[in-house]
Amino acid sequence: MSDEQLKRCLQSIGMACFVKYFYKFRDPSRSSADLVELLMKEKCYEESGARVRVSQARKIISHKREVDAIRNVAAAKRVPSAVADEAKSILIKFLSP
């Protein structure tokens, strides 16, 4: 996955959504269908939008680009500070030995 593809995936998901549901997207015990239902229930997304978000998030993770994606969110200038702070927190947990 190229950097441009990663950027497009993040745009499809939404940076705030990717950060908020990061650990759920990474959890292999959660099916994609369960995640779609969760997003529809909690975020009131239409089914098609929820499916796109889940598939793009799982694509980032399957290509081992989740750290890069979280770094992009943490460095983004147009995300709320709470989202950037949560991304930084994930990075600390993810990168610490």
C-alpha positions, 0 to 999 in steps of 0.5 A: 500500500502506497502512501497515497493509497493510505491517505485515500483509505484514511479519508474514506474512513475519517481520521476521528473514526479510525482513531476512535475504533482503532482497537476494535478494527484491529481485533480479529475476534470481531467480524466485519459484520459486527463492526458495521452494526456497531458503527451503524448503532453508535455513529448512525452511519448508513450501512454502505458507509459503515461497510466502507469504513470497516473495509478500509480500516481493515485494509490499512491493518492487513497491509501493516500500515496502521502505525503510519495511519495513526502517525498521520492523524497525530500530525494532522492540522485539521483534526480536533485536538482530542483526536490528535491526542488520542492518536498520540496516546495510541502511538505511545502504547503501540511503540513502547517495548 
